[in-house]
């Protein structure tokens, strides 16, 4: 990827102006249009020379036979990393986000859906929020109900007020009293701990305490191991995907079909979003940087959201590479912080 260190201030300003004009108008930018910028103070001939240098460096290119130029992925990357001025949200915009994520009577599912829709409504693109990673939430209560001789329904409630149901298969039959005893033991030991920590502790308990505790405790820990077995997190809430049909660069029917199929299948998109979980703040994939061919004309702007100071998921905006990054970035950043705050147990 080309870097800005080889460009002088004039060339960088020209690139910045070209990218901004292309984002605004969606049309290739020519030297005549750039020459009207009073801050450039260059003739069209000089501008053409600078544009030729930028093109040689792989920062801009000419689509088809047009006399104008458009940014490449490398050009967008240099623009986003070094030339972009991100504006803070206006107070009215912040009020809109805060009102949309008011959490007094909302469940976690409601808040995730609202965050996704807010991102879509504000940016007029697609908003996406991954569900909180189950291992990051904490246990509030667990109980077991018999389904048949060796099948049990596990019901557990987390600190995000979500109720989870899971059927497990056991090697022995348990009486209602034994199931109640197991639930009492697990609630006394594991309430308030994250599911990931519980998973770690039950393995240790089985290894360490098998010879020093009674059979009831061993049975309880065995059931906990089945109940909290790690499962892949493969779901997200998506809003406003039809907004993408309004962008000319994404309006090709075959391209749209591939994009919507990717949204439907989810796995590839989740893999991409999972890469953002450890990011420090906003992360941006531009075009082919995602490594996902259906996104080669899209950009993804993401930020992780946290509960109890632990990152549990990612939210973001999917749109064309020609998006108003200076507006999208702060919206994504602030929405992630507000969603985390709304999900934190009061």
C-alpha positions in Angstrom: 0.0 0.0 0.0 1.4 3.4 -0.9 2.2 5.7 1.9 1.9 9.5 2.3 5.6 9.9 3.2 6.5 10.1 -0.5 4.0 12.9 -1.2 4.5 16.6 -0.6 1.9 18.8 1.0 0.5 19.9 -2.3 0.0 16.4 -3.5 -1.6 15.3 -0.3 -4.0 18.2 -0.4 -5.0 17.4 -4.0 -5.6 13.8 -3.1 -7.7 14.9 -0.1 -9.8 17.2 -2.3 -10.2 14.6 -5.0 -11.5 12.0 -2.5 -13.8 14.4 -0.8 -15.3 15.5 -4.2 -15.8 11.9 -5.3 -17.5 11.0 -2.0 -19.8 14.0 -2.3 -20.7 13.7 -6.0 -20.0 10.1 -7.0 -18.5 11.2 -10.3 -14.8 10.9 -11.5 -13.0 14.1 -10.6 -11.1 15.9 -13.4 -8.3 18.4 -13.4 -10.6 21.2 -14.5 -12.8 20.8 -11.5 -9.8 20.6 -9.1 -8.3 23.7 -10.6 -11.3 25.7 -9.3 -10.2 25.0 -5.7 -8.7 28.3 -4.5 -6.3 26.6 -2.1 -4.6 24.6 -4.8 -3.4 27.6 -6.9 -2.3 25.3 -9.7 -3.0 25.3 -13.4 -5.0 22.3 -14.9 -1.7 21.2 -16.5 0.1 21.1 -13.2 -2.8 19.3 -11.6 -2.7 16.7 -14.3 1.0 16.1 -13.6 0.3 15.6 -9.9 -2.6 13.3 -10.7 -0.4 11.3 -13.0 2.0 10.9 -10.0 -0.8 9.8 -7.7 -2.0 7.3 -10.3 1.5 5.9 -10.7 1.6 5.4 -6.9 -1.7 3.5 -7.1 -3.7 6.0 -5.1 -6.2 7.0 -7.9 -7.2 5.5 -11.2 -9.3 6.3 -14.2 -12.5 4.3 -14.6 -13.1 3.2 -18.2 -12.3 6.1 -20.6 -13.2 8.9 -18.3 -10.9 11.9 -18.1 -11.5 12.0 -14.4 -10.0 10.0 -11.6 -11.4 8.1 -8.6 -9.7 6.8 -5.4 -8.3 3.3 -5.2 -8.5 1.3 -2.0 -4.9 2.5 -1.2 -6.1 6.1 -1.9 -9.0 5.7 0.5 -6.7 4.1 3.1 -4.3 7.0 3.0 -7.2 9.5 3.1 -8.8 7.8 6.2 -5.5 7.3 8.1 -3.8 10.6 7.4 -6.0 13.2 5.8 -9.5 12.8 7.3 -10.8 15.3 9.8 -13.4 13.5 11.9 -16.0 15.9 13.2 -17.6 15.4 16.7 -21.3 14.7 16.8 -23.6 17.7 17.1 -25.6 17.8 20.3 -28.8 17.0 18.4 -27.2 13.9 16.9 -26.0 12.8 20.3 -29.5 13.4 21.7 -30.9 11.2 18.9 -28.6 8.3 19.7 -29.1 8.6 23.5 -32.9 8.7 23.1 -32.8 5.7 20.8 -30.8 3.6 23.3 -32.7 4.5 26.4 -32.5 1.3 28.5 -35.0 1.6 31.4 -37.5 -1.0 30.1 -35.6 -2.5 27.2 -34.3 -6.1 27.0 -30.8 -6.8 25.6 -32.4 -8.0 22.3 -34.4 -4.8 22.0 -31.3 -2.7 22.5 -29.3 -4.6 19.9 -32.1 -4.1 17.4 -32.5 -0.5 18.2 -28.7 0.1 17.8 -28.7 -1.6 14.4 -31.7 0.4 13.2 -30.2 3.7 14.6 -27.0 3.2 12.6 -28.9 2.4 9.5 -31.3 5.4 9.9 -28.6 7.9 10.6 -26.2 6.8 7.9 -28.7 5.6 5.3 -26.6 2.5 4.9 -26.7 -0.9 6.6 -26.3 -1.2 10.4 -25.0 -4.4 12.0 -24.6 -5.5 15.6 -23.3 -8.9 16.7 -25.1 -10.5 19.6 -23.1 -10.4 22.9 -20.7 -13.4 23.0 -22.4 -15.8 25.4 -19.2 -16.6 27.3 -18.8 -12.9 28.2 -22.1 -12.6 30.0 -22.5 -13.7 33.7 -24.8 -16.3 35.2 -27.6 -15.0 37.4 -29.6 -18.2 37.9 -29.8 -21.8 36.6 -32.3 -24.6 37.0 -32.9 -28.1 35.5 -36.2 -29.7 34.4 -36.5 -33.4 33.4 -37.6 -34.0 29.8 -37.2 -37.8 29.8 -35.1 -40.3 31.7 -31.7 -38.9 30.4 -32.7 -35.6 28.8 -32.8 -32.4 30.8 -33.9 -28.9 30.0 -31.4 -26.4 31.3 -32.8 -22.9 31.9 -30.3 -20.2 32.8 -30.7 -16.4 33.1 -27.8 -14.0 32.5 -27.0 -10.6 33.8 -28.3 -9.1 30.6 -31.8 -10.4 31.5 -31.7 -13.0 28.7 -33.2 -16.4 29.3 -31.4 -19.3 27.6 -32.8 -22.8 27.1 -30.7 -25.9 26.3 -31.4 -29.6 26.2 -28.6 -31.8 27.5 -28.2 -35.6 27.6 -27.0 -37.2 30.8 -25.6 -40.7 31.5 -27.9 -41.3 34.5 -31.4 -40.5 35.6 -31.9 -37.8 38.2 -34.8 -37.3 40.6 -36.4 -33.9 41.0 -34.7 -33.5 44.4 -31.3 -34.3 42.9 -31.8 -31.7 40.1 -32.8 -29.1 42.7 -29.7 -29.9 44.7 -27.5 -29.6 41.7 -29.1 -26.2 40.7 -28.7 -25.0 44.3 -25.0 -25.9 44.4 -24.2 -24.3 41.0 -26.1 -21.1 41.9 -24.2 -20.8 45.1 -20.8 -21.3 43.5 -21.1 -19.7 40.0 -23.7 -16.9 40.2 -22.0 -13.7 39.1 -19.3 -15.4 37.1 -18.9 -15.2 33.3 -19.9 -18.3 31.3 -16.3 -18.5 30.1 -15.0 -18.5 33.7 -17.6 -21.1 34.7 -16.4 -23.3 31.8 -12.9 -23.0 33.0 -13.8 -23.7 36.6 -15.9 -26.8 36.0 -13.0 -28.5 34.2 -10.7 -27.7 37.1 -13.3 -28.9 39.6 -13.7 -32.2 37.8 -9.9 -32.8 37.7 -9.2 -31.6 41.3 -12.2 -32.5 43.4 -13.4 -35.8 42.0 -12.0 -37.7 45.0 -12.8 -35.1 47.7 -16.5 -34.2 47.1 -19.7 -36.1 47.2 -21.4 -37.6 44.1 -24.1 -34.9 44.0 -21.5 -32.2 43.5 -19.8 -34.2 40.8 -23.1 -34.7 39.1 -23.8 -31.0 39.3 -20.4 -30.1 37.8 -20.9 -32.6 35.1 -24.3 -31.1 34.2 -22.7 -27.6 34.2 -20.1 -28.7 31.8 -22.8 -29.9 29.4 -24.9 -26.8 29.9 -22.1 -24.3 29.3 -20.2 -26.1 26.6 -18.7 -23.5 24.2 -20.8 -22.7 21.2 -19.9 -20.5 18.2 -21.4 -17.1 18.2 -22.8 -16.9 14.7 -25.6 -14.3 14.8 -26.1 -10.6 14.4 -28.9 -8.0 13.9 -28.8 -6.3 10.5 -30.9 -3.3 9.5 -31.2 -1.2 6.4 -29.5 -3.6 3.9 -32.0 -2.4 1.3 -30.4 1.1 1.6 -27.4 -0.3 -0.3 -29.5 -0.7 -3.4 -29.6 3.1 -3.7 -25.8 3.4 -4.4 -24.9 3.2 -8.1 -21.7 1.3 -7.4 -23.6 -1.5 -5.6 -26.7 -1.5 -7.8 -25.5 -4.3 -10.2 -28.1 -7.1 -9.6 -25.5 -9.9 -9.5 -23.4 -8.0 -7.0 -26.5 -7.2 -4.9 -27.5 -10.8 -5.0 -24.1 -12.0 -3.7 -24.1 -9.3 -1.0 -27.6 -10.3 0.2 -26.7 -14.0 0.2 -23.7 -13.2 2.3 -25.9 -11.3 4.8 -28.3 -14.3 4.9 -25.6 -17.0 5.4 -23.9 -14.8 8.1 -20.8 -17.0 8.6 -18.4 -15.0 6.5 -19.7 -11.7 7.8 -19.4 -12.9 11.4 -15.8 -14.0 10.7 -15.0 -10.5 9.5 -16.7 -8.9 12.4 -14.9 -11.2 14.9 -11.6 -9.7 13.6 -12.8 -6.4 15.1 -13.4 -7.7 18.6 -9.9 -7.0 19.8 -9.6 -3.6 18.0 -8.9 -0.6 20.1 -11.8 1.6 19.1 -13.0 2.1 15.5 -11.7 -0.2 12.8 -12.2 0.2 9.1 -12.1 -2.3 6.3 -12.0 -0.7 2.8 -12.9 -2.8 -0.2 -10.6 -5.7 -0.7 -9.0 -5.2 2.7 -11.8 -7.3 4.2 -10.5 -10.4 2.3 -14.1 -11.1 1.4 -14.8 -10.8 -2.3 -18.5 -9.7 -2.0 -17.3 -6.7 0.0 -14.8 -5.5 -2.6 -16.9 -2.4 -3.3 -17.9 -1.9 0.3 -16.4 -0.4 3.4 -17.1 -1.7 6.9 -16.7 0.8 9.9 -16.8 -1.0 13.2 -16.3 -0.5 16.9 -16.5 -3.0 19.8 -18.9 -2.6 22.6 -18.3 -3.6 26.2 -20.3 -4.8 29.3 -18.6 -4.7 32.7 -15.4 -3.5 30.9 -15.3 -6.6 28.8 -15.7 -6.6 25.1 -18.7 -8.7 24.2 -19.6 -7.7 20.6 -19.1 -5.5 17.7 -21.3 -3.0 15.8 -20.8 -1.2 12.6 -22.0 0.3 9.3 -21.7 -1.4 5.9 -21.8 0.9 2.9 -20.0 1.7 -0.4 -16.3 2.6 -0.3 -17.6 6.1 -1.3 -19.0 6.8 2.2 -18.7 10.0 4.3 -16.2 8.5 6.7 -15.9 11.7 8.8 -19.6 11.3 9.7 -19.8 7.5 9.9 -16.8 7.1 12.2 -18.1 9.2 15.1 -21.6 7.7 14.8 -20.2 4.2 15.1 -17.8 5.1 17.9 -20.5 6.8 20.1 -23.2 4.2 19.4 -20.8 1.5 20.6 -20.2 3.4 23.9 -23.9 4.1 24.4 -24.9 0.5 23.7 -22.4 -0.8 26.2 -23.6 1.6 28.8 -27.2 0.6 28.2 -26.4 -3.1 28.5 -24.4 -2.7 31.7 -26.5 -4.1 34.6 -27.8 -1.3 36.8 
